Amino acid sequence: MGGSGSTRRVTFEADENENITVVKGVRLSDSVIDRMKEPSSPSGRQHRGSGAVNDEELKKRIAEELALERARRDSEAQKRRLKQEQMYIQDEFGKLLERERISSNEHLTRAILRERAATEEERQKAQRLARQVEEKERELKKHDAYYKEQLARLEER
């Protein structure tokens, strides 16, 4: 491709039907060969009058067409590989996200259970303290009643 000529040798011949040319195992239709016989630019070398095309020029065009076809196939194969790699990466990323989600859910569940246990412990502690306060209040009322009784006796005397 490009400005320099190809160093590859291209051989071609007409098949038994005389309407398809075989080029190194690649079958070309008459329309492709006709396009290759046409000059690539108006200033290009042309053999007018006889209608014959220079074999070297035809071979060069065929080689360029083959190189372009190979490049197109390579590009398509590369696109397929890229798409497969993207699918693989997306799949792996999805798996990673799923593992992270599961891990986060487990951490969250453990944190909720710890918090519930702490809340229950605090509730029980609050109940114990409430019972202690009630007991102290009963004791204080007893003391208060005792001292009032003692005060009343002292006042009677």
C-alpha positions in Angstrom: 0.0 0.0 0.0 1.1 3.6 -0.2 3.5 5.1 -2.7 5.9 2.2 -2.9 5.2 -0.9 -5.0 4.4 -4.3 -3.5 7.2 -6.8 -3.4 4.7 -9.7 -3.4 4.1 -11.7 -6.5 0.5 -12.1 -7.5 -0.5 -14.6 -10.1 -4.0 -14.8 -11.6 -5.7 -16.8 -14.3 -9.2 -17.2 -15.7 -11.2 -20.2 -14.4 -13.1 -22.7 -16.6 -16.1 -20.4 -16.9 -13.9 -17.5 -18.2 -15.8 -15.0 -16.0 -14.0 -15.3 -12.6 -10.3 -14.8 -12.1 -8.5 -16.8 -9.3 -5.8 -14.7 -7.6 -3.7 -16.7 -5.1 -6.8 -18.6 -4.0 -9.0 -15.5 -3.9 -11.9 -15.4 -6.4 -12.5 -12.1 -8.0 -15.5 -11.3 -10.2 -15.3 -9.5 -13.5 -16.6 -6.3 -12.0 -13.6 -6.2 -9.6 -11.2 -6.9 -12.3 -12.8 -4.2 -14.5 -12.4 -1.8 -11.7 -8.8 -2.7 -11.3 -8.2 -2.3 -15.0 -9.6 1.3 -14.8 -7.0 4.0 -14.2 -6.8 5.1 -10.6 -6.3 8.8 -11.5 -6.9 10.8 -14.7 -3.1 11.6 -14.9 -2.2 7.9 -14.5 -0.6 5.8 -17.2 -3.3 4.6 -19.7 -2.9 2.4 -22.8 -5.5 3.8 -25.1 -6.4 2.4 -28.4 -5.6 -1.2 -27.8 -7.6 -1.4 -24.5 -4.8 -3.6 -23.1 -3.7 -3.1 -19.5 -0.2 -3.4 -18.4 0.2 -6.7 -16.5 2.5 -5.2 -13.9 0.0 -2.4 -13.2 -2.9 -4.9 -13.0 -0.8 -7.1 -10.7 0.0 -4.1 -8.6 -3.7 -3.2 -8.3 -4.7 -6.7 -7.5 -2.0 -6.8 -4.8 -3.3 -3.5 -3.4 -6.9 -4.8 -3.4 -5.8 -8.0 -1.7 -3.8 -6.0 0.9 -6.9 -3.8 1.5 -9.1 -6.8 1.9 -6.6 -8.4 4.3 -6.4 -5.1 6.3 -10.2 -5.0 6.4 -10.5 -8.6 7.6 -7.7 -7.9 10.2 -9.6 -4.8 11.3 -12.8 -6.7 11.7 -11.1 -9.5 13.6 -9.5 -6.9 15.8 -12.9 -5.3 16.4 -14.4 -8.7 17.3 -11.5 -9.3 19.7 -12.0 -5.9 21.2 -15.7 -6.5 21.6 -15.0 -9.9 23.3 -12.5 -8.3 25.6 -15.0 -5.5 26.5 -17.7 -8.2 27.2 -15.2 -10.1 29.4 -14.2 -6.9 31.3 -17.9 -6.0 31.7 -18.6 -9.5 33.0 -15.7 -9.4 35.4 -16.7 -5.9 36.5 -20.2 -7.1 37.1 -18.9 -10.0 39.2 -16.7 -7.7 41.2 -19.6 -5.3 41.8 -21.8 -8.3 42.9 -19.1 -9.4 45.4 -18.8 -5.9 46.7 -22.5 -5.6 47.1 -22.7 -8.9 49.0 -19.8 -7.9 51.2 -21.4 -4.5 51.9 -24.7 -6.2 52.8 -22.9 -8.6 55.1 -21.1 -5.7 56.8 -24.3 -3.7 57.1 -26.1 -6.7 58.5 -23.4 -7.3 61.1 -23.5 -3.6 62.0 -27.2 -3.6 62.4 -27.0 -6.7 64.6 -24.3 -5.1 66.8 -26.4 -2.0 67.1 -29.5 -4.0 68.0 -27.5 -5.9 70.7 -26.2 -2.6 72.0 -29.7 -1.1 72.1 -31.1 -4.1 73.9 -28.3 -3.9 76.4 -28.9 -0.2 77.0 -32.7 -0.9 77.4 -32.0 -3.6 80.0 -29.6 -1.2 81.8 -32.2 1.5 81.8 -34.8 -0.9 83.3 -32.3 -1.9 86.0 -31.7 1.8 86.8 -35.4 2.5 86.8 -36.0 -0.3 89.3 -33.1 1.0 91.5 -34.6 4.5 91.4 -38.0 3.2 92.4 -36.4 1.2 95.3 -34.5 4.3 96.5 -37.8 6.3 96.4 -39.6 3.7 98.5 -36.7 3.7 100.9 -36.8 7.5 101.1 -40.6 7.5 101.7 -40.0 5.0 104.5 -37.4 7.2 106.0 -39.6 10.2 105.6 -42.5 8.5 107.3 -40.2 7.3 110.1 -38.8 10.8 110.7 -42.3 12.3 110.6 -43.4 9.8 113.2 -40.4 10.5 115.3 -41.0 14.3 115.0 -44.7 13.8 115.9 -43.6 11.9 119.1 -41.1 14.5 120.0 -43.7 17.2 119.6 -46.2 15.3 121.8 -43.7 15.2 124.7 
